[in-house]
């Protein structure tokens, strides 16, 4: 093989490697969505009392809630286990789902 052939193969190999690394970088970045940090349970209760919470889902000690009018903004809080009946007076007018 000639020098030109070796050089062409090296360039093609480098371009192929760069394409794979670029794809990996974009794919791995797309898979890692940043999640907002959990908030204090008192912040959840304050938002609910102010009428800013649309829905609360309780899974054990994890409270997932969505702010009213902002479907894309979901938050998480951690607190004591509670039933829907215990949360209803603290969050009037909020849909509460306990799983």
Backbone as JSON, one array per atom type, in Angstrom:
{
  "sequence": "XXXXXXXXXXXXXXXXXXXXXXXXXXXXXXXXXXXXXXXXXXXXXXXXXXXXXXXXXXXXXXXXXXXXXXXXXXXXXXXXXXXXXXXXXXXXXXXXXXX",
  "N": [[0.84, -1.18, 0.0], [0.32, 2.25, -0.55], [1.63, 5.36, 0.67], [-0.28, 7.34, 0.51], [-2.65, 5.88, 0.56], [-2.56, 4.78, 3.14], [-2.68, 7.15, 4.6], [-5.22, 8.09, 3.83], [-6.84, 6.07, 4.91], [-6.32, 6.46, 7.62], [-7.4, 9.01, 8.02], [-10.11, 8.53, 7.43], [-10.68, 6.71, 9.48], [-10.27, 8.37, 11.73], [-12.29, 10.29, 11.33], [-14.55, 8.63, 11.5], [-14.36, 7.77, 14.18], [-14.62, 10.27, 15.45], [-17.25, 10.85, 14.71], [-18.68, 8.85, 16.04], [-18.09, 9.5, 18.73], [-19.26, 12.05, 18.87], [-21.98, 11.42, 18.47], [-22.4, 9.83, 20.76], [-21.98, 11.74, 22.78], [-24.11, 13.55, 22.38], [-26.32, 11.83, 22.66], [-26.02, 10.84, 25.29], [-26.26, 13.19, 26.74], [-28.88, 13.89, 26.19], [-30.26, 11.9, 27.48], [-29.96, 12.39, 30.17], [-31.84, 14.13, 31.98], [-32.09, 17.03, 33.87], [-33.22, 17.02, 37.13], [-35.28, 18.85, 39.31], [-34.19, 19.75, 42.61], [-35.42, 18.15, 45.63], [-38.02, 19.69, 47.57], [-38.83, 21.22, 50.74], [-41.3, 19.78, 52.88], [-42.87, 21.67, 54.08], [-42.84, 23.75, 52.24], [-44.36, 22.67, 50.18], [-46.86, 22.45, 51.51], [-47.35, 25.16, 52.02], [-47.55, 26.18, 49.41], [-49.81, 24.75, 48.6], [-51.75, 25.72, 50.4], [-51.87, 28.33, 49.51], [-53.17, 27.99, 47.18], [-51.84, 27.25, 44.88], [-51.26, 24.7, 44.0], [-52.03, 21.98, 41.93], [-52.32, 19.2, 41.91], [-51.58, 16.41, 44.01], [-49.56, 13.63, 44.52], [-49.09, 10.93, 46.56], [-46.64, 8.76, 47.57], [-45.82, 6.67, 49.77], [-43.42, 8.16, 51.64], [-42.88, 10.06, 49.81], [-43.82, 12.92, 48.13], [-45.24, 13.93, 45.27], [-45.9, 16.72, 43.33], [-47.81, 19.03, 41.32], [-47.64, 22.25, 40.06], [-50.26, 24.61, 39.85], [-51.59, 25.55, 36.71], [-49.15, 25.39, 35.48], [-48.14, 23.04, 33.79], [-45.75, 21.84, 33.15], [-44.13, 22.08, 35.33], [-43.19, 20.16, 37.83], [-42.83, 19.06, 41.12], [-41.03, 17.65, 43.93], [-41.41, 16.51, 47.22], [-40.44, 15.43, 50.49], [-41.83, 13.79, 53.26], [-43.73, 12.92, 56.22], [-45.62, 9.81, 56.2], [-48.9, 9.95, 54.91], [-52.47, 10.05, 54.72], [-55.1, 10.57, 52.28], [-57.26, 11.74, 53.55], [-56.05, 12.98, 55.72], [-54.52, 14.91, 54.47], [-56.33, 16.49, 53.07], [-57.59, 18.71, 54.57], [-55.39, 20.38, 54.75], [-54.77, 21.05, 52.18], [-56.91, 22.46, 50.52], [-59.19, 21.95, 47.85], [-57.45, 20.61, 46.2], [-56.5, 17.93, 44.12], [-55.89, 14.83, 45.46], [-53.92, 11.99, 45.48], [-53.28, 8.94, 46.82], [-50.95, 6.44, 46.84]],
  "CA": [[0.0, 0.0, 0.0], [1.09, 3.49, -0.66], [1.51, 6.32, 1.77], [-1.56, 8.04, 0.34], [-3.7, 4.97, 1.01], [-2.49, 4.75, 4.6], [-3.15, 8.45, 5.08], [-6.67, 8.13, 3.62], [-7.45, 5.18, 5.9], [-6.19, 7.11, 8.92], [-8.36, 10.12, 8.05], [-11.45, 7.93, 7.52], [-10.8, 6.17, 10.84], [-10.41, 9.5, 12.66], [-13.63, 10.86, 11.13], [-15.51, 7.66, 12.05], [-14.25, 7.87, 15.63], [-15.2, 11.55, 15.85], [-18.71, 10.76, 14.55], [-19.2, 8.02, 17.14], [-17.99, 10.28, 19.96], [-20.26, 13.12, 18.81], [-23.28, 10.8, 18.7], [-22.45, 9.42, 22.16], [-22.11, 12.94, 23.61], [-25.48, 14.07, 22.24], [-27.27, 10.85, 23.21], [-25.92, 10.78, 26.75], [-26.79, 14.45, 27.27], [-30.34, 13.86, 26.05], [-30.82, 10.94, 28.43], [-29.82, 12.86, 31.55], [-32.59, 15.35, 32.26], [-31.86, 17.52, 35.23], [-34.42, 17.05, 37.94], [-35.14, 19.84, 40.38], [-33.98, 19.13, 43.92], [-36.63, 18.09, 46.44], [-38.31, 20.85, 48.42], [-39.31, 20.87, 52.07], [-42.74, 19.52, 52.94], [-43.52, 22.92, 54.46], [-43.04, 24.53, 51.02], [-45.52, 22.07, 49.52], [-48.07, 22.84, 52.23], [-47.56, 26.6, 51.81], [-48.05, 26.34, 48.03], [-51.18, 24.22, 48.57], [-52.63, 26.66, 51.12], [-52.01, 29.53, 48.68], [-53.95, 27.64, 45.99], [-50.95, 27.12, 43.72], [-51.02, 23.29, 43.69], [-53.13, 21.38, 41.18], [-52.46, 17.78, 42.21], [-50.55, 15.82, 44.87], [-49.51, 12.18, 44.52], [-48.3, 10.49, 47.71], [-46.12, 7.38, 47.5], [-45.06, 6.5, 51.0], [-42.98, 9.45, 52.18], [-42.57, 10.92, 48.66], [-44.96, 13.72, 47.68], [-45.04, 14.55, 43.96], [-47.0, 17.66, 43.1], [-47.73, 19.86, 40.13], [-48.14, 23.6, 40.3], [-51.45, 24.96, 39.06], [-51.37, 26.37, 35.53], [-47.8, 25.17, 34.93], [-48.11, 21.59, 33.68], [-44.38, 21.34, 33.01], [-43.38, 22.21, 36.58], [-43.54, 19.17, 38.85], [-41.85, 19.1, 42.21], [-41.04, 16.52, 44.85], [-41.11, 16.8, 48.63], [-40.45, 14.25, 51.35], [-42.4, 14.06, 54.57], [-44.3, 11.73, 56.86], [-46.69, 9.13, 55.48], [-50.19, 10.57, 55.2], [-53.61, 9.61, 53.91], [-55.8, 11.66, 51.61], [-58.11, 12.41, 54.54], [-55.2, 13.84, 56.55], [-54.01, 16.02, 53.66], [-57.43, 17.3, 52.52], [-57.75, 20.02, 55.21], [-54.2, 21.2, 54.54], [-54.71, 21.43, 50.77], [-58.29, 22.5, 50.01], [-59.37, 22.08, 46.4], [-56.36, 19.95, 45.48], [-56.7, 16.51, 43.89], [-54.88, 14.09, 46.23], [-53.91, 10.58, 45.14], [-52.35, 8.2, 47.69], [-50.68, 5.11, 46.25]],
  "C": [[0.88, 1.24, 0.0], [0.85, 4.36, 0.56], [0.17, 7.03, 1.72], [-2.71, 7.16, 0.84], [-3.73, 4.89, 2.53], [-3.02, 6.04, 5.2], [-4.67, 8.55, 4.95], [-7.38, 7.25, 4.63], [-7.39, 5.8, 7.3], [-7.21, 8.24, 9.06], [-9.78, 9.58, 8.19], [-11.68, 7.37, 8.92], [-11.0, 7.28, 11.87], [-11.8, 10.13, 12.54], [-14.71, 9.92, 11.7], [-15.51, 7.72, 13.57], [-14.88, 9.16, 16.14], [-16.72, 11.52, 15.74], [-19.32, 9.93, 15.67], [-19.17, 8.8, 18.45], [-19.02, 11.41, 20.0], [-21.66, 12.56, 19.07], [-23.44, 10.42, 20.16], [-22.66, 10.63, 23.07], [-23.54, 13.49, 23.56], [-26.48, 13.12, 22.88], [-27.2, 10.82, 24.73], [-26.44, 12.06, 27.39], [-28.31, 14.46, 27.23], [-30.98, 12.93, 27.07], [-30.78, 11.43, 29.87], [-30.54, 14.2, 31.72], [-32.29, 15.76, 33.69], [-33.19, 17.6, 35.95], [-34.23, 18.1, 39.03], [-34.94, 19.14, 41.72], [-35.29, 19.1, 44.71], [-36.78, 19.33, 47.3], [-38.79, 20.35, 49.78], [-40.82, 20.66, 52.04], [-43.5, 20.79, 53.31], [-43.75, 23.81, 53.23], [-44.22, 23.99, 50.22], [-46.81, 22.51, 50.18], [-48.37, 24.32, 52.06], [-48.11, 26.87, 50.42], [-49.49, 25.87, 47.93], [-52.15, 25.17, 49.26], [-52.87, 27.93, 50.32], [-52.82, 29.25, 47.41], [-53.13, 27.47, 44.73], [-50.72, 25.69, 43.27], [-52.26, 22.71, 43.03], [-53.39, 19.95, 41.63], [-51.29, 17.3, 43.06], [-50.68, 14.3, 44.77], [-48.57, 11.75, 45.64], [-47.93, 9.02, 47.51], [-45.24, 7.17, 48.71], [-44.71, 7.85, 51.6], [-42.63, 10.44, 51.07], [-43.85, 11.59, 48.19], [-44.59, 14.36, 46.34], [-46.2, 15.49, 43.72], [-46.73, 18.53, 41.9], [-48.35, 21.22, 40.44], [-49.28, 23.92, 39.35], [-51.07, 25.88, 37.9], [-50.0, 26.21, 34.9], [-47.57, 23.67, 34.84], [-46.68, 21.04, 33.63], [-43.62, 21.37, 34.34], [-43.95, 21.23, 37.61], [-42.44, 19.2, 39.89], [-42.04, 17.88, 43.11], [-40.69, 17.02, 46.24], [-41.15, 15.48, 49.39], [-40.98, 14.64, 52.72], [-42.98, 12.8, 55.16], [-45.39, 11.1, 55.99], [-48.02, 9.76, 55.89], [-51.25, 9.98, 54.29], [-54.23, 10.83, 53.24], [-56.66, 12.45, 52.59], [-57.29, 13.35, 55.42], [-54.71, 15.06, 55.77], [-55.11, 16.97, 53.18], [-57.61, 18.63, 53.23], [-56.56, 20.95, 54.99], [-54.09, 21.72, 53.11], [-56.11, 21.46, 50.17], [-58.33, 22.71, 48.5], [-58.28, 21.42, 45.58], [-56.7, 18.48, 45.33], [-55.56, 15.76, 44.57], [-55.02, 12.61, 45.91], [-52.85, 9.9, 46.0], [-52.2, 6.81, 47.1], [-49.92, 4.25, 47.21]]
}
